[in-house]
């Protein structure tokens, strides 16, 4: 399983890439592998507020529907509209092309509660 070292990870299998005062969020390779073939992605609207650990969208696969949980709080400033027509990108490129939202951080200290790549790998190896 590939894990970018400069990303942070949540226990709910979302990744966070810090980009200045904003973060880009998606789901991990482990999560998409568990879900199977992704057929639909539901995302919030630009301007919506994400609350830490609260659902902000969902991913539907041929097997199940899974909620997306906010790894941080903040305002959605961009959504990946490409996923509307091409949800399979989540399976093909979970870290590059299948980012889901860009969020303006409201509390940067929340990043400290996320795991680094090694801690996330350790968690997923035990699941």
C-alpha positions in Angstrom: 0.0 0.0 0.0 1.3 3.4 -1.0 1.3 6.2 1.6 2.6 9.6 0.9 4.9 10.5 3.8 4.0 14.2 3.8 0.2 13.6 4.3 -1.6 13.1 7.6 -4.3 10.4 8.1 -7.5 9.9 10.1 -8.7 6.8 11.9 -11.7 7.0 9.5 -9.2 6.5 6.5 -9.2 10.0 5.1 -6.0 11.6 4.1 -5.1 15.3 4.6 -2.5 17.2 2.5 -1.5 20.5 4.0 -1.3 23.4 1.5 -0.5 26.6 3.4 -3.7 27.6 5.3 -5.8 25.0 3.4 -5.9 21.3 3.3 -6.8 18.9 0.5 -8.8 15.8 1.7 -9.5 12.4 0.1 -9.7 8.7 1.1 -6.8 6.4 1.4 -5.8 3.5 -0.8 -6.7 1.2 2.1 -10.3 2.7 2.2 -10.9 2.4 -1.5 -9.6 -1.1 -1.5 -11.9 -2.1 1.3 -14.9 -0.5 -0.5 -14.3 -2.0 -3.9 -15.4 -0.4 -7.2 -16.6 3.1 -6.5 -19.7 4.1 -8.5 -20.8 7.4 -6.9 -19.3 10.1 -4.7 -21.4 12.7 -2.8 -19.6 15.8 -1.7 -20.5 19.0 0.1 -21.0 22.4 -1.7 -18.4 25.1 -1.8 -18.9 27.3 1.2 -20.2 24.5 3.5 -18.6 24.2 6.9 -17.0 20.9 7.9 -17.0 19.9 11.6 -14.4 17.6 12.9 -15.5 13.9 12.9 -18.9 14.8 11.4 -20.0 13.3 8.1 -19.5 15.6 5.1 -20.3 13.3 2.2 -20.4 9.7 1.1 -18.8 7.2 -1.3 -20.9 4.5 -2.8 -19.4 1.3 -4.1 -20.8 -1.9 -5.6 -20.7 -3.3 -2.1 -21.8 -0.6 0.2 -22.2 3.1 1.0 -19.6 4.7 3.3 -19.8 8.1 5.0 -16.9 10.5 4.7 -15.9 12.0 8.1 -14.2 15.3 8.4 -10.6 14.9 9.6 -10.6 18.7 10.4 -13.0 21.6 10.8 -13.1 24.4 8.2 -14.9 25.9 5.2 -15.0 24.1 1.9 -13.4 26.3 -0.7 -13.1 23.8 -3.6 -14.6 20.4 -4.6 -13.4 17.9 -7.1 -16.1 18.1 -9.7 -14.4 15.5 -11.8 -15.5 12.8 -9.3 -19.2 13.5 -10.3 -18.6 12.1 -13.8 -15.6 9.8 -12.9 -16.1 8.3 -9.5 -13.7 5.4 -10.5 -10.8 7.8 -10.1 -11.1 7.0 -6.3 -10.0 3.5 -7.2 -7.5 4.4 -9.8 -5.7 7.4 -8.1 -6.8 7.9 -4.5 -4.0 10.3 -3.6 -3.5 12.3 -6.8 -6.6 12.7 -9.0 -9.3 11.6 -6.5 -9.0 14.3 -3.9 -12.4 15.3 -2.7 -12.4 18.8 -1.2 -10.1 21.6 -0.3 -10.9 23.2 3.1 -9.7 26.4 4.7 -8.6 25.4 8.2 -10.5 26.9 11.1 -8.2 25.2 13.8 -4.7 24.3 12.7 -4.1 22.4 16.0 -6.5 19.7 14.8 -3.7 18.6 12.4 -1.7 17.4 15.4 -4.4 14.8 16.2 -3.9 13.1 12.8 -1.5 10.2 12.2 1.6 10.2 10.2 2.1 7.6 7.5 3.9 5.1 9.8 1.2 5.3 12.5 -1.6 4.9 9.9 0.2 1.9 8.3 0.5 0.3 11.8 -3.2 0.9 12.4 -4.3 -0.6 9.0 -1.9 -3.6 9.3 -3.8 -4.6 12.5 -7.3 -4.4 10.8 
